[in-house]
């Protein structure tokens, strides 16, 4: 097992401030800041987000020429580009601030064998782009990008598969092997994103199989743990013990969770107990306990905290300092989404910590479901859009006083 490095002089964790806007928006021009102001001012109005989403969907359905408008506003804010090549500018800008890029091919809604193969080939390109490139510390993919959701659900339910379904699932396994083996060959770490609970066990089984194959010497494959699930803290502990028993390293990406409404609706319709915590406080508690557990078990775990929560980020920094772990220890990363929580990303990077941004990309039309989720998330997560809006206003005032 790889040992963590001994601490070097670094900014004290309690000195890290997420209120320094001069650092948070250091790479934004006045014009870019004004555009962000307008975007988040709009997203701060729930009724406007719902109305705008409705009309955008309608205009796309009617083939109205609105692509240019979308690309120059919300797409530009939250996405790196339509192609890998177009992402180069975002990668370079983030790298100047010592922030890494996680290239996330965010095309959704495709559901055919040909589309699964095309998605696999695109993800392979992101892995190859990350080779020997410190500006791209991770690759990432969703298993539903290379597999039918219905097939994963049937596998998880343990209903016998038909011969055709068995062949299809073998192809899913092969695609996952192709991605993870290529990542291991090129020494590129790769995240497997979490999804809904009714397919997550099937995804976990595939992911742990890949870890057992490729995480023997270094942590290549990372599974994602959604801490809004009541069972996830125990799942993390169980996965750690299994990794120790089988002699591989556990890659952990911690998130709070992305499918709250779907999980509750399905539980209600299926008349079973909701798998997610009843309160945000319980989710926060389990998230921070998981952070503490990962630090305590750092001989077996490499961790990335994917969160926009300021307390959780500072908590990990404090635990690292307390345990003599260097800010640049490769086993510890912080991650946020492009276009959001720059006050966290840029200030952590400025303090010397490993930070990366998820940078979604893909054709505008195909990435729209992702953008709709971002808009809904910013209005549904308590205070998120307001927080972003307030921070942008704060920086605009600061610049006016210079």
VOKEVEX-831114 format. One record per residue: x, y, z of N, C-alpha, C in turn; residue in three letters. Coordinates in steps of 0.1 Angstrom, whole numbers, padded with zeros to 4 digits, always signed. Layout:
XYZXYZXYZALA...
***
This chain:
+0008-0012+0000+0000+0000+0000+0009+0013+0000UNK+0005+0023-0007+0012+0035-0008+0010+0043+0005UNK+0021+0048+0010+0020+0057+0022+0018+0071+0019UNK+0011+0078+0027+0009+0092+0025+0021+0100+0029UNK+0023+0112+0022+0035+0119+0024+0035+0127+0037UNK+0047+0130+0042+0049+0138+0055+0046+0152+0051UNK+0040+0159+0061+0035+0173+0058+0047+0182+0056UNK+0044+0192+0047+0053+0203+0044+0046+0216+0048UNK+0054+0227+0049+0048+0240+0053+0037+0244+0043UNK+0025+0247+0048+0014+0251+0040+0005+0260+0048UNK-0005+0266+0041-0014+0275+0048-0022+0267+0058UNK-0023+0272+0070-0031+0266+0080-0046+0265+0076UNK-0052+0253+0079-0065+0251+0074-0075+0261+0079UNK-0073+0265+0092-0082+0275+0097-0080+0289+0092UNK-0070+0291+0084-0067+0304+0077-0073+0304+0063UNK-0077+0293+0058-0083+0293+0045-0097+0300+0045UNK-0098+0310+0036-0110+0317+0035-0117+0315+0022UNK-0130+0312+0022-0138+0311+0010-0145+0324+0007UNK-0141+0335+0013-0147+0348+0011-0138+0357+0003UNK-0126+0352-0001-0117+0361-0009-0121+0360-0023UNK-0129+0370-0028-0134+0370-0041-0123+0374-0052UNK-0113+0381-0047-0102+0385-0057-0095+0373-0062UNK-0095+0362-0054-0089+0349-0058-0100+0341-0066UNK-0112+0341-0060-0123+0333-0066-0126+0336-0081UNK-0125+0349-0084-0128+0353-0097-0116+0360-0104UNK-0105+0355-0101-0092+0361-0106-0091+0359-0121UNK-0097+0349-0127-0096+0347-0141-0108+0352-0149UNK-0116+0360-0143-0128+0365-0150-0127+0380-0152UNK-0129+0383-0165-0129+0398-0169-0142+0404-0163UNK-0142+0418-0164-0154+0425-0159-0166+0421-0168UNK-0164+0419-0181-0175+0415-0190-0180+0401-0186UNK-0171+0391-0183-0175+0378-0180-0182+0378-0166UNK-0178+0386-0157-0184+0387-0144-0199+0393-0146UNK-0201+0402-0154-0214+0408-0157-0223+0397-0163UNK-0218+0389-0172-0226+0379-0178-0230+0368-0167UNK-0220+0365-0159-0223+0355-0148-0234+0361-0139UNK-0233+0374-0136-0243+0381-0128-0257+0379-0133UNK-0258+0381-0146-0272+0380-0153-0277+0366-0153UNK-0268+0356-0155-0272+0342-0155-0277+0338-0141UNK-0269+0341-0131-0273+0337-0117-0285+0345-0112UNK-0286+0358-0116-0298+0366-0113-0310+0359-0118UNK-0309+0354-0130-0321+0346-0136-0323+0333-0128UNK-0313+0326-0126-0314+0313-0119-0319+0315-0104UNK-0317+0327-0099-0322+0329-0086-0337+0331-0084UNK-0343+0331-0096-0358+0332-0097-0364+0319-0101UNK-0370+0311-0092-0375+0298-0095-0385+0298-0106UNK-0394+0308-0106-0404+0308-0116-0398+0311-0130UNK-0387+0319-0130-0381+0322-0143-0373+0310-0149UNK-0367+0302-0140-0360+0290-0144-0370+0280-0150UNK-0381+0278-0143-0391+0269-0149-0397+0273-0162UNK-0400+0286-0163-0405+0292-0175-0395+0291-0187UNK-0382+0294-0183-0372+0294-0193-0369+0280-0198UNK-0369+0270-0189-0367+0256-0193-0378+0251-0202UNK-0391+0255-0199-0402+0251-0207-0400+0256-0221UNK-0397+0269-0223-0396+0275-0236-0384+0270-0244UNK-0373+0267-0237-0361+0262-0244-0364+0248-0249UNK-0371+0240-0241-0375+0227-0246-0385+0228-0258UNK-0394+0237-0257-0403+0240-0268-0396+0244-0281UNK-0387+0254-0279-0380+0259-0291-0371+0248-0297UNK-0365+0240-0289-0357+0229-0294-0366+0219-0302UNK-0378+0216-0296-0387+0207-0303-0392+0212-0316UNK-0394+0226-0317-0399+0232-0329-0387+0236-0338UNK-0375+0232-0334-0363+0235-0342-0360+0250-0344UNK-0364+0258-0334-0361+0272-0335-0345+0274-0334UNK-0340+0284-0340-0325+0286-0340-0320+0293-0328UNK-0320+0286-0316-0316+0292-0304-0302+0287-0299UNK-0296+0278-0306-0283+0272-0302-0273+0283-0298UNK-0272+0293-0307-0261+0303-0304-0264+0310-0291UNK-0276+0313-0288-0280+0320-0275-0276+0311-0263UNK-0280+0298-0264-0277+0289-0253-0262+0287-0251UNK-0255+0286-0263-0240+0284-0262-0233+0295-0256UNK-0238+0307-0258-0231+0319-0253-0235+0323-0239UNK-0245+0316-0233-0249+0319-0219-0247+0307-0210UNK-0258+0299-0207-0257+0288-0197-0247+0278-0202UNK-0246+0275-0214-0236+0264-0219-0222+0269-0216UNK-0219+0282-0219-0206+0287-0217-0202+0287-0202UNK-0213+0290-0194-0210+0290-0179-0207+0277-0173UNK-0214+0266-0178-0213+0253-0171-0206+0242-0179UNK-0202+0245-0192-0196+0235-0200-0183+0240-0207UNK-0175+0230-0210-0162+0234-0216-0162+0236-0231UNK-0172+0230-0237-0173+0232-0252-0181+0220-0258UNK-0182+0220-0271-0189+0209-0277-0180+0197-0280UNK-0167+0200-0281-0158+0189-0284-0146+0190-0275UNK-0138+0179-0275-0126+0179-0267-0117+0191-0270UNK-0115+0194-0283-0107+0205-0287-0112+0218-0282UNK-0125+0220-0281-0130+0233-0276-0128+0234-0261UNK-0126+0223-0254-0123+0223-0240-0110+0228-0236UNK-0101+0229-0246-0087+0233-0243-0086+0247-0236UNK-0094+0256-0240-0094+0269-0233-0097+0268-0219UNK-0108+0261-0215-0111+0259-0201-0101+0252-0193UNK-0095+0242-0200-0084+0234-0193-0072+0243-0190UNK-0068+0252-0200-0057+0261-0198-0060+0271-0187UNK-0072+0277-0187-0075+0287-0177-0075+0282-0163UNK-0081+0270-0162-0081+0263-0148-0067+0260-0144UNK-0059+0255-0153-0045+0251-0150-0037+0263-0145UNK-0040+0275-0151-0032+0287-0146-0035+0290-0131UNK-0047+0286-0127-0050+0287-0112-0047+0275-0104UNK-0040+0266-0110-0035+0253-0104-0048+0244-0100UNK-0058+0245-0109-0070+0237-0108-0070+0227-0119UNK-0072+0214-0116-0073+0204-0126-0086+0204-0133UNK-0087+0196-0144-0099+0195-0152-0103+0180-0152UNK-0116+0177-0150-0121+0164-0151-0131+0164-0163UNK-0126+0159-0174-0134+0160-0187-0146+0150-0186UNK-0158+0156-0187-0170+0148-0185-0179+0148-0197UNK-0178+0138-0205-0187+0137-0217-0201+0135-0213UNK-0209+0146-0214-0222+0147-0208-0234+0145-0217UNK-0232+0137-0227-0243+0134-0236-0252+0124-0229UNK-0265+0127-0229-0275+0118-0222-0286+0115-0232UNK-0294+0104-0228-0306+0101-0235-0304+0091-0246UNK-0291+0087-0249-0289+0078-0260-0291+0064-0254UNK-0296+0055-0262-0299+0041-0257-0299+0031-0268UNK-0287+0029-0274-0285+0019-0284-0271+0014-0284UNK-0269+0002-0289-0256-0004-0288-0245+0005-0296UNK-0250+0011-0306-0240+0020-0314-0237+0032-0306UNK-0247+0038-0299-0244+0050-0291-0235+0046-0279UNK-0237+0034-0273-0228+0030-0262-0214+0029-0266UNK-0212+0023-0279-0198+0022-0284-0192+0036-0287UNK-0200+0045-0292-0195+0058-0295-0191+0065-0282UNK-0200+0064-0272-0196+0070-0259-0184+0064-0253UNK-0182+0051-0254-0170+0045-0249-0158+0050-0256UNK-0158+0052-0269-0147+0057-0277-0144+0071-0273UNK-0154+0079-0270-0152+0093-0266-0145+0094-0252UNK-0150+0085-0243-0143+0085-0230-0129+0080-0231UNK-0126+0071-0240-0112+0067-0242-0104+0078-0247UNK-0109+0087-0255-0102+0099-0259-0099+0108-0247UNK-0108+0109-0237-0105+0118-0226-0094+0111-0217UNK-0094+0098-0216-0084+0091-0209-0070+0094-0216UNK-0070+0093-0229-0057+0095-0236-0053+0109-0235UNK-0062+0118-0235-0059+0133-0233-0053+0135-0220UNK-0057+0128-0210-0052+0130-0196-0038+0123-0194UNK-0034+0115-0203-0021+0108-0201-0009+0118-0199UNK-0002+0117-0189+0010+0126-0186+0006+0140-0186UNK-0006+0143-0183-0011+0157-0183-0016+0161-0169UNK-0008+0169-0162-0011+0172-0148-0023+0181-0147UNK-0027+0187-0158-0039+0196-0159-0052+0188-0159UNK-0051+0175-0162-0063+0166-0162-0060+0154-0153UNK-0063+0156-0140-0060+0145-0130-0069+0133-0130UNK-0081+0134-0136-0090+0123-0136-0098+0122-0149UNK-0102+0110-0153-0113+0108-0163-0125+0104-0155UNK-0137+0104-0162-0149+0100-0156-0159+0095-0166UNK-0168+0086-0161-0179+0082-0170-0191+0077-0161UNK-0203+0076-0167-0214+0070-0161-0217+0057-0168UNK-0220+0047-0160-0222+0033-0166-0234+0034-0176UNK-0244+0042-0173-0256+0043-0182-0252+0050-0195UNK-0240+0055-0196-0235+0060-0209-0231+0048-0218UNK-0228+0037-0212-0223+0025-0220-0232+0013-0218UNK-0244+0015-0211-0253+0004-0209-0267+0009-0208UNK-0276+0000-0212-0291+0003-0210-0294+0003-0195UNK-0302+0013-0191-0306+0014-0177-0315+0002-0174UNK-0324-0001-0183-0333-0013-0181-0325-0026-0178UNK-0314-0027-0186-0306-0039-0184-0299-0040-0170UNK-0294-0028-0166-0288-0027-0153-0298-0030-0142UNK-0310-0025-0144-0321-0027-0134-0324-0042-0133UNK-0325-0049-0144-0328-0063-0144-0317-0071-0138UNK-0305-0067-0141-0293-0074-0134-0294-0073-0119UNK-0297-0061-0115-0297-0058-0100-0309-0066-0094UNK-0320-0067-0101-0332-0074-0095-0330-0089-0095UNK-0319-0094-0101-0315-0108-0102-0326-0116-0109UNK-0333-0110-0118-0342-0117-0127-0334-0124-0138UNK-0336-0136-0141-0328-0143-0151-0328-0135-0164UNK-0317-0134-0170-0316-0127-0183-0318-0136-0195UNK-0324-0131-0205-0325-0138-0218-0311-0140-0224UNK-0309-0148-0234-0296-0150-0240-0292-0137-0246UNK-0301-0129-0252-0298-0116-0258-0293-0106-0248UNK-0300-0106-0236-0296-0097-0225-0283-0101-0219UNK-0280-0114-0218-0267-0118-0213-0256-0114-0222UNK-0258-0115-0235-0248-0110-0244-0246-0095-0243UNK-0257-0088-0241-0256-0073-0240-0249-0069-0227UNK-0251-0077-0216-0244-0074-0204-0229-0077-0205UNK-0226-0087-0212-0212-0091-0214-0205-0079-0222UNK-0212-0073-0231-0207-0062-0238-0205-0050-0229UNK-0214-0048-0220-0212-0037-0210-0200-0039-0202UNK-0198-0052-0197-0186-0055-0189-0173-0053-0197UNK-0174-0056-0210-0162-0055-0219-0159-0040-0221UNK-0170-0032-0222-0167-0017-0224-0161-0011-0211UNK-0166-0016-0200-0160-0011-0187-0146-0015-0186UNK-0143-0028-0190-0129-0033-0189-0120-0025-0199UNK-0125-0022-0211-0118-0014-0220-0114+0000-0215UNK-0123+0006-0208-0121+0019-0202-0111+0018-0191UNK-0113+0010-0181-0105+0009-0169-0091+0003-0172UNK-0090-0006-0181-0077-0012-0185-0068-0001-0192UNK-0075+0007-0201-0068+0018-0207-0063+0028-0197UNK-0072+0031-0188-0068+0041-0177-0056+0035-0169UNK-0056+0023-0166-0045+0017-0158-0032+0017-0167UNK-0034+0014-0179-0022+0013-0188-0015+0027-0189UNK-0023+0038-0189-0018+0051-0190-0017+0058-0177UNK-0019+0051-0166-0018+0057-0152-0027+0069-0151UNK-0039+0068-0155-0049+0078-0154-0060+0074-0145UNK-0063+0081-0134-0074+0078-0125-0087+0081-0131UNK-0097+0072-0128-0110+0073-0135-0121+0071-0125UNK-0131+0081-0125-0142+0080-0116-0154+0072-0123UNK-0161+0064-0116-0173+0058-0120-0184+0065-0113UNK-0192+0073-0120-0202+0082-0113-0213+0073-0107UNK-0219+0078-0096-0231+0071-0090-0244+0074-0097UNK-0253+0065-0096-0266+0067-0102-0278+0063-0093UNK-0289+0060-0098-0301+0057-0089-0299+0044-0082UNK-0305+0043-0070-0304+0032-0061-0308+0019-0068UNK-0318+0019-0077-0322+0007-0083-0313+0001-0094UNK-0302+0008-0097-0292+0003-0106-0278+0003-0100UNK-0277+0010-0088-0264+0012-0082-0257-0001-0078UNK-0264-0010-0073-0257-0023-0069-0251-0030-0081UNK-0257-0029-0092-0251-0035-0104-0239-0027-0108UNK-0240-0014-0107-0228-0006-0110-0217-0008-0101UNK-0220-0010-0088-0210-0013-0078-0202-0026-0081UNK-0210-0036-0084-0204-0049-0087-0194-0048-0098UNK-0198-0041-0109-0189-0039-0120-0176-0031-0116UNK-0178-0021-0108-0168-0012-0104-0158-0019-0095UNK-0162-0027-0085-0153-0034-0076-0146-0045-0083UNK-0152-0050-0094-0145-0060-0102-0133-0053-0109UNK-0135-0041-0114-0124-0033-0120-0113-0029-0110UNK-0118-0026-0098-0108-0022-0087-0099-0034-0084UNK-0105-0046-0083-0097-0058-0079-0087-0061-0090UNK-0090-0057-0103-0081-0059-0114-0070-0049-0114UNK-0074-0036-0112-0065-0025-0116-0060-0016-0105UNK-0064-0019-0093-0060-0010-0081-0050-0017-0072UNK-0043-0027-0077-0033-0034-0069-0021-0025-0065UNK-0016-0018-0074-0003-0010-0072-0006+0005-0069UNK-0016+0010-0076-0020+0024-0075-0035+0025-0076UNK-0041+0036-0071-0055+0038-0071-0059+0043-0085UNK-0065+0035-0094-0069+0039-0107-0084+0042-0107UNK-0092+0032-0103-0106+0032-0104-0113+0037-0091UNK-0122+0047-0092-0128+0052-0080-0143+0050-0082UNK-0150+0045-0071-0164+0044-0070-0170+0057-0063UNK-0182+0060-0066-0188+0072-0061-0199+0068-0050UNK-0198+0074-0038-0206+0071-0027-0215+0083-0025UNK-0229+0081-0026-0238+0092-0024-0243+0091-0010UNK-0238+0101-0002-0240+0100+0013-0254+0104+0017UNK-0263+0108+0008-0277+0110+0012-0284+0097+0014UNK-0278+0086+0010-0284+0073+0013-0281+0068+0027UNK-0291+0063+0033-0290+0059+0047-0279+0048+0049UNK-0277+0039+0039-0269+0028+0040-0254+0030+0036UNK-0251+0043+0031-0239+0045+0024-0226+0045+0033UNK-0228+0050+0045-0216+0050+0054-0212+0036+0057UNK-0221+0027+0060-0218+0013+0062-0213+0006+0049UNK-0218+0010+0038-0213+0005+0025-0198+0009+0023UNK-0195+0021+0027-0181+0026+0026-0172+0017+0035UNK-0176+0015+0047-0168+0007+0056-0167-0007+0051UNK-0177-0013+0046-0177-0026+0041-0168-0027+0029UNK-0169-0017+0020-0160-0017+0008-0145-0016+0012UNK-0142-0009+0022-0129-0007+0027-0123-0021+0032UNK-0131-0028+0040-0127-0040+0045-0125-0051+0034UNK-0134-0051+0024-0133-0060+0013-0120-0057+0005UNK-0117-0044+0003-0105-0040-0004-0093-0045+0003UNK-0093-0044+0016-0081-0048+0024-0079-0064+0023UNK-0091-0071+0024-0090-0085+0023-0085-0090+0010UNK-0090-0083-0001-0086-0088-0014-0073-0081-0020UNK-0068-0072-0012-0055-0067-0015-0055-0056-0026UNK-0065-0048-0027-0065-0037-0036-0068-0024-0029UNK-0065-0012-0036-0068+0001-0030-0082+0005-0034UNK-0088+0012-0024-0102+0017-0027-0102+0031-0031UNK-0107+0034-0043-0109+0048-0047-0123+0052-0044UNK-0123+0064-0037-0136+0069-0032-0139+0083-0036UNK-0150+0085-0043-0155+0099-0046-0167+0101-0037UNK-0166+0110-0028-0178+0113-0019-0186+0124-0025UNK-0199+0122-0026-0209+0133-0029-0221+0132-0020UNK-0229+0142-0020-0241+0141-0012-0252+0134-0019UNK-0253+0136-0032-0263+0128-0040-0271+0137-0050UNK-0275+0131-0061-0281+0139-0072-0295+0135-0076UNK-0301+0125-0069-0313+0120-0074-0324+0120-0064UNK-0324+0130-0055-0333+0130-0043-0348+0128-0047UNK-0352+0136-0056-0366+0136-0060-0371+0123-0066UNK-0362+0118-0075-0365+0105-0082-0365+0094-0071UNK-0356+0094-0062-0355+0083-0052-0368+0083-0043UNK-0373+0095-0039-0384+0096-0031-0397+0092-0038UNK-0398+0097-0051-0410+0094-0059-0411+0079-0061UNK-0400+0073-0065-0400+0058-0068-0404+0050-0055UNK-0398+0054-0044-0401+0048-0031-0416+0049-0028UNK-0421+0061-0030-0436+0063-0028-0444+0054-0037UNK-0441+0054-0050-0448+0046-0060-0447+0031-0057UNK-0435+0027-0053-0433+0013-0050-0436+0008-0036UNK-0441+0018-0028-0445+0015-0014-0434+0008-0006UNK-0421+0014-0007-0410+0009+0001-0404+0021+0008UNK-0396+0018+0018-0389+0028+0026-0379+0036+0018UNK-0380+0049+0019-0371+0058+0011-0356+0055+0015UNK-0348+0053+0005-0334+0050+0008-0325+0062+0012UNK-0331+0074+0011-0323+0086+0014-0327+0091+0028UNK-0318+0099+0033-0321+0105+0046-0333+0114+0046UNK-0340+0115+0057-0351+0124+0058-0347+0139+0058UNK-0335+0142+0064-0331+0156+0065-0317+0158+0059UNK-0315+0170+0055-0301+0174+0050-0291+0173+0061UNK-0295+0175+0074-0286+0175+0085-0280+0161+0086UNK-0288+0150+0084-0283+0137+0085-0274+0133+0074UNK-0277+0139+0062-0268+0137+0050-0255+0143+0053UNK-0255+0156+0058-0243+0163+0062-0234+0155+0072UNK-0241+0150+0082-0235+0142+0092-0227+0130+0087UNK-0234+0122+0078-0228+0111+0072-0217+0114+0063UNK-0219+0125+0056-0208+0129+0046-0195+0132+0054UNK-0196+0140+0065-0185+0144+0072-0179+0132+0080UNK-0187+0123+0085-0182+0110+0091-0174+0102+0080UNK-0179+0102+0068-0172+0095+0057-0159+0101+0054UNK-0158+0114+0054-0145+0121+0053-0136+0117+0064UNK-0140+0117+0076-0132+0114+0087-0127+0099+0086UNK-0136+0090+0082-0133+0076+0080-0122+0074+0070UNK-0123+0082+0059-0114+0080+0048-0100+0085+0052UNK-0099+0096+0060-0086+0101+0065-0080+0091+0074UNK-0089+0085+0083-0084+0075+0093-0079+0063+0086UNK-0085+0059+0075-0081+0047+0068-0074+0050+0055UNK-0066+0060+0055-0059+0065+0043-0048+0055+0038UNK-0045+0045+0046-0036+0034+0041-0043+0026+0030UNK-0057+0026+0030-0064+0018+0021-0073+0026+0011UNK-0074+0039+0014-0084+0047+0006-0077+0060+0000UNK-0080+0062-0013-0078+0075-0019-0091+0082-0021UNK-0092+0095-0018-0105+0101-0017-0105+0114-0025UNK-0117+0116-0031-0120+0130-0037-0133+0134-0032UNK-0134+0145-0025-0147+0150-0020-0153+0159-0031UNK-0164+0155-0037-0171+0163-0047-0182+0170-0040UNK-0179+0182-0036-0189+0190-0028-0188+0204-0030UNK-0199+0211-0029-0199+0226-0029-0202+0231-0015UNK-0200+0222-0005-0203+0226+0009-0190+0231+0015UNK-0190+0243+0020-0178+0249+0025-0173+0243+0037UNK-0182+0239+0046-0178+0233+0059-0171+0219+0056UNK-0176+0211+0047-0170+0198+0045-0156+0199+0038UNK-0154+0210+0030-0141+0212+0024-0131+0216+0035UNK-0135+0225+0043-0126+0230+0054-0123+0219+0064UNK-0134+0210+0066-0132+0199+0075-0121+0189+0070UNK-0121+0186+0057-0111+0177+0052-0097+0184+0053UNK-0096+0197+0050-0084+0204+0051-0078+0203+0066UNK-0087+0205+0075-0084+0205+0089-0079+0191+0094UNK-0086+0180+0089-0082+0167+0092-0069+0163+0086UNK-0066+0168+0074-0053+0165+0067-0042+0172+0076UNK-0044+0184+0080-0034+0191+0088-0032+0184+0101UNK-0043+0180+0108-0042+0173+0121-0034+0160+0120UNK-0036+0153+0108-0029+0140+0106-0016+0141+0099UNK-0011+0154+0097+0002+0156+0091+0003+0152+0077UNK-0008+0154+0069-0009+0150+0055-0007+0163+0047UNK+0003+0162+0038+0006+0174+0029-0006+0177+0020UNK-0008+0190+0018-0019+0195+0010-0018+0189-0004UNK-0006+0186-0009-0005+0181-0023-0004+0165-0023UNK-0007+0159-0012-0008+0144-0012-0017+0139-0023UNK-0013+0131-0032-0021+0127-0043-0033+0118-0039UNK-0034+0114-0027-0045+0106-0022-0057+0114-0018UNK-0056+0128-0019-0067+0136-0014-0069+0147-0024UNK-0082+0148-0029-0086+0158-0039-0100+0164-0035UNK-0101+0177-0039-0114+0184-0038-0119+0186-0052UNK-0132+0185-0054-0138+0188-0068-0151+0195-0067UNK-0153+0204-0076-0165+0211-0078-0169+0212-0093UNK-0181+0216-0096-0185+0217-0110-0181+0230-0116UNK-0177+0230-0129-0174+0242-0136-0185+0252-0135UNK-0182+0264-0133-0192+0275-0132-0199+0277-0119UNK-0195+0269-0109-0201+0270-0096-0190+0269-0085UNK-0193+0276-0074-0184+0275-0062-0170+0278-0065UNK-0167+0288-0073-0154+0292-0076-0147+0297-0063UNK-0155+0302-0054-0149+0307-0041-0142+0295-0034UNK-0148+0283-0035-0141+0272-0029-0130+0267-0037UNK-0132+0264-0050-0121+0258-0058-0109+0267-0059UNK-0110+0280-0062-0099+0288-0064-0091+0291-0051UNK-0099+0292-0040-0092+0295-0027-0085+0283-0022UNK-0091+0271-0023-0084+0259-0019-0071+0257-0028UNK-0072+0259-0041-0060+0257-0049-0050+0267-0046UNK-0054+0280-0043-0044+0290-0038-0037+0286-0025UNK-0044+0279-0017-0039+0274-0004-0030+0262-0006UNK-0029+0257-0018-0020+0246-0021-0026+0232-0021UNK-0039+0231-0021-0046+0218-0021-0049+0213-0035UNK-0050+0200-0037-0054+0194-0050-0069+0197-0052UNK-0071+0204-0063-0085+0207-0067-0087+0205-0081UNK-0099+0200-0085-0103+0198-0099-0117+0203-0101UNK-0120+0207-0113-0134+0210-0117-0139+0200-0127UNK-0151+0196-0125-0158+0188-0135-0161+0197-0147UNK-0157+0193-0159-0159+0201-0171-0167+0193-0181UNK-0180+0195-0180-0189+0188-0190-0187+0193-0204UNK-0188+0184-0214-0188+0188-0228-0196+0179-0236UNK-0199+0184-0248-0207+0176-0258-0215+0186-0266UNK-0221+0181-0277-0230+0189-0285-0241+0196-0277UNK-0243+0209-0280-0253+0217-0272-0266+0209-0270UNK-0272+0204-0281-0285+0198-0280-0284+0186-0271UNK-0273+0178-0271-0272+0166-0263-0269+0169-0249UNK-0264+0180-0246-0260+0184-0232-0271+0191-0225UNK-0282+0194-0232-0293+0202-0226-0299+0195-0213UNK-0301+0182-0213-0306+0176-0200-0297+0179-0188UNK-0283+0179-0191-0274+0183-0180-0276+0197-0175UNK-0278+0206-0185-0280+0220-0182-0293+0223-0175UNK-0303+0215-0179-0316+0217-0172-0315+0212-0157UNK-0307+0202-0155-0305+0197-0141-0297+0207-0133UNK-0287+0214-0139-0280+0224-0132-0289+0236-0128UNK-0298+0240-0137-0307+0251-0134-0316+0247-0123UNK-0322+0235-0124-0331+0230-0113-0324+0228-0100UNK-0311+0223-0100-0304+0221-0088-0301+0235-0081UNK-0298+0245-0089-0294+0258-0083-0306+0264-0077UNK-0318+0261-0081-0330+0266-0075-0335+0258-0063UNK-0333+0244-0064-0338+0235-0054-0329+0234-0042UNK-0316+0235-0044-0307+0234-0033-0308+0247-0026UNK-0311+0247-0013-0314+0259-0005-0302+0269-0006UNK-0306+0280-0012-0296+0291-0012-0285+0290-0022UNK-0284+0280-0031-0273+0278-0039-0272+0290-0050UNK-0282+0292-0057-0282+0303-0067-0280+0316-0060UNK-0287+0318-0049-0285+0331-0041-0271+0333-0036UNK-0264+0322-0032-0251+0322-0028-0241+0326-0039UNK-0243+0320-0050-0235+0323-0062-0237+0338-0066UNK-0249+0342-0066-0253+0355-0070-0247+0366-0061UNK-0248+0363-0048-0242+0372-0038-0227+0373-0039UNK-0220+0362-0042-0206+0363-0043-0201+0371-0055UNK-0209+0369-0066-0206+0377-0078-0208+0392-0076UNK-0219+0395-0069-0221+0409-0066-0210+0415-0057UNK-0206+0407-0048-0195+0411-0039-0182+0414-0046UNK-0179+0406-0056-0167+0409-0064-0169+0421-0073UNK-0181+0423-0079-0183+0435-0087-0182+0447-0079UNK-0187+0447-0066-0185+0459-0057-0170+0461-0054UNK-0163+0450-0052-0149+0452-0049-0141+0458-0060UNK-0144+0454-0072-0137+0459-0084-0141+0474-0086UNK-0153+0478-0083-0157+0492-0085-0149+0501-0075UNK-0145+0495-0064-0138+0503-0054-0123+0504-0056UNK-0118+0497-0065-0104+0496-0067-0098+0510-0072UNK
***
